[in-house]
Amino acid sequence: MGIAKTRFRRESQGPRTIVTWSFEVDMGVNPAMRYIGLFMDDWVGKPYENGLISLKKTVEDQQ
């Protein structure tokens, strides 16, 4: 597999901030790797969701 990139994007909306956490990897043209890529959301989706929940709690606890 190629190099995976992860990004955070913050967007202010009045008193709120919307955070988007993204994951990107180039699976190339290998059919097996592209097939594996179909499962990436299942593999990283829940940990990312838990991370965003943890980030939200941390920020709210500091207010």
N, C-alpha and C positions, 0 to 999 in steps of 0.2 A: 504494500500500500504506500501511497505518497505521504507527504507531510500533512498532518491535520492542523487546522487553524481554528482557534476559538476566539470569539469577539463578544464584548459587552457594548451595547448601545444604550445610552441614556437619553430620554426625551422628556423635557419639562412640560407639564400640562397644568398650569396654575400652581396650586400648592402640592401637586403630586408629581412624581417622577416615574415614568414608564421605563423599565429595564428589559431589554431583549438580549438573550444570551444565545449565540449561534455557534454552530460547529460546521466546518467545511473540510472536505477531503476529496482529492481527485482520485477516483478509483481506476483511472486509465481505461484502456479498451479491452482488457482481459475479461472475458465473459464471466468467469468464476468470481472475480473481484467485484464486478458490477452487480452480480447476484447477491453477494455478501452485503454490498452497500444498501440493499433494500431493507436489511434488518437493523441498520444503524440507529434509526429512531427508537426502536425497541430497546437497544442496548444502552444508549446514552440519554434517552428522553427522560426517564424517571430520575436518574441522578441529577440532571440539569434542573428538573422541576423541584426536587428537594433542595438544591442549592439556592434557587431563587426564593423559595419559602424561607430558608435560613437567613438569606440576605435581608428579606423584608422584616423578619423578626428582629434582627440585629439593629437595623435602622430605626424601627419603631421603638425599641427599648431605649435608644439613646435620646429620644425626644422628650 
